[in-house]
């Protein structure tokens, strides 16, 4: 039962965040129409934090309440962000042997508001990490990319169309799983936002290089 509940919760979370709205998937926050969008830097030489600050600006431009918002991102995006180095000259980029006065942005002295212990925050906004957010693998020589979401959870809508159904069958034998029972969970759900413009997607965010 515990494993079944965990599997259902994981599927719902993935649908809530990145569901495509097609092929029996609900419409997740990244697929909603009318949301705001910010394109992240395509090079390490640009200040990575600027994309997040522009996203915060988008929320307030659309009369959102930043005090009620959260950042949601893949762990790879968070730790890549934490490891970006400040050269001391205003340029922020990936670590290099020639960069001087390097300070990780995750250090309080480099950028206030990012915690390394306890609740993760950026400028006081809580950060939640989940592997439900998709990461695009761009080969071993190009940084992987992902999307960061900034939104107010109370602005989102969970629509549940009827009770959950459990379909139990012994069809596992046809899959080479003799004497095993298959349990299929069926629940019709969808997601939306009351004010879609207050949901901000930061796309093309670097998430490190997977070797």
N, C-alpha and C positions, 0 to 999 in steps of 0.2 A: 504494500500500500504506500509506503514511504517513497519508494522508487517511482511509482505511478504518479503520485502527487508532484514529485520533483520534475518528472518529464512533462507533465501537463503545464506546470508553472513556467518551465523554460520555453515551451512552445508558445504560450500566451505572451510572454515577455518579448520574444523575438517578433511575434506578429505585431505587438503594440509599438515596437520601435521601428522595425524595418520591413513590415509586411508589405507586399507589392500590390495588394488589392486584386490580384488575379490568381488563377490556378489554385483556387480554394484557399487562398491566403487572405486574411483581413487587410484593411488599409492601414498601415502603420504611419507613425508620425513623419517619417522621411518621404512618404508617398502622398501625403495629403496635398490637395490643391490649395493655393493661396498662402502657403507658408512663406516666411522670409528666408533669404539665403545669403550667405557670405562665402566667397571663394577664398580658400586659404592660399598662402604663399606657395609658389611652385619652386622656390629655391631656399636653401638654408640661409642665404645671406640676408633675407628679409626678416624683420622681427616677427617671430612666430606668434607672440602674444597679441599682435595687432588684430589678427583675425578674431580672437575671442573678445577683444574690446569692441570691435565693430558689431559683433553679434549682440553684445550688451546694449549698444547704442540702438540697434534695430528694435529690441524689446521696448525700450522707452519711447522710441519714435511712434510705436503703435500702442501707447498708453498701457504697456504692461508693467507689472510690479517686480522689479529685479529681486526685491527682498523675499519673494515667494518662489523664485526660480531655482532650477538645478541644472548643472551640466551633466550630461550622460555621454560617456565615451568608452572605447575599448581600452583595456589596460596598456596595450602597446602605445596608444596615443599619449596617455598620461605620462608614462615613463620616458618616452621620447621627449615630450615637452619638458619634463623635469631635468633632462640631461643636456638640453641646449645650452650653449655657453655664451657668456657676455664678454666681448673682447675688451671692454672698458673704453671703447671709442664710439659707442653708439651702435655698433654693428653686432648683430646676434647671429650666430651660425653654429654649424656642427663643430665638434672638437677637431682641431688640427694642431700639428706640432709647432706651427709658427704663430698661432693666436696668443696674444698676450693678455694678462690680467683676466684669466678665465674664471668665471664664477657661474656655476649652474643656476639656471633660473629658479630651480627649486629651493635655493638657499634664501632665507628671509632677507639677507642683506642685498640680494640681487633683485628680488621682486616680492614686495610685501603681499601677504595674503595667501601664499601657497604653503600648506603645511606638509611636513614629511612624516608626522606622527599623528595618529588619531584620525578624525574626520578630515578628509581631503577637501580643500576649498581653494577657490580662486577669487580674490578680492571679496572674500566672505561668502561667496556663492558655493553651496555644497557641490561636490563632485562625486558622482557615482560611476563605478567601473563595472562593465559587463561585457562578456564575450558574445552577447546577443547582437552587438553592433558589428557590422560587416567590415572586414579588412581586405583590401585588394592586394594580392601578391604581385608585385611588379618586377619580379626576378631578383637576382642576388646583387645587382649593381645599381639598382634604382630603389629609392625608398618606397616602402609600401604606403598606401594611402587609405584613409578612412573618413568617416563623418562624425562630427561632434554635434550633439543636440543641446540647445539651451531653451528651456521652456518652463512654464508654470504647471505643475502636475494637476492642480485643481481646474485648469483651463481645458483639460482633456476629458473625453467622454468614452466610457466603456459601455457598449451596447450588447446585451445578452439576450439572444432570441430563443427563449425557452430553456428548460433544464438540460443539464448534461446527461448524455446517454452512455451507458457502458454495454458494449457488444462483446459477448464472450463466445468463443468458438474453439473447437479442437482442430481447426484447419492447419495447425502447425505441422501436422504430419505430412502435408503436401509440400512443405518447405524444408523437409529433412529434419523437422523438429518433433520427432515421434514422442508421443506421451506428454506433450506440452500444450498448454492452453494459451491462446492468444486473446488479449483484452484490447479492444479498440475503444478509444474515448471519442465521442462525437459531441461537439458543442459549437453552436453557431454564434459567433461574436463578430463585432466590428468596432473600430475606434475612430474618433474624430476629435476636433477641437472647437470650442465655442468661438474663439477668435484665432483663426489659423495664422494670421500675420504675426501673432505674438510667439509662435513656434519658429525658432531660428535654426537652420541647418548650416553648419560650417563644413563645407565639402572640400575634398582634396587635401585633408590634413595629413602631414607626414606621420608615419607610425614606425619609423626605423626600417632597417634592411634586414630581412630574414635570411641568414646564411644557411 
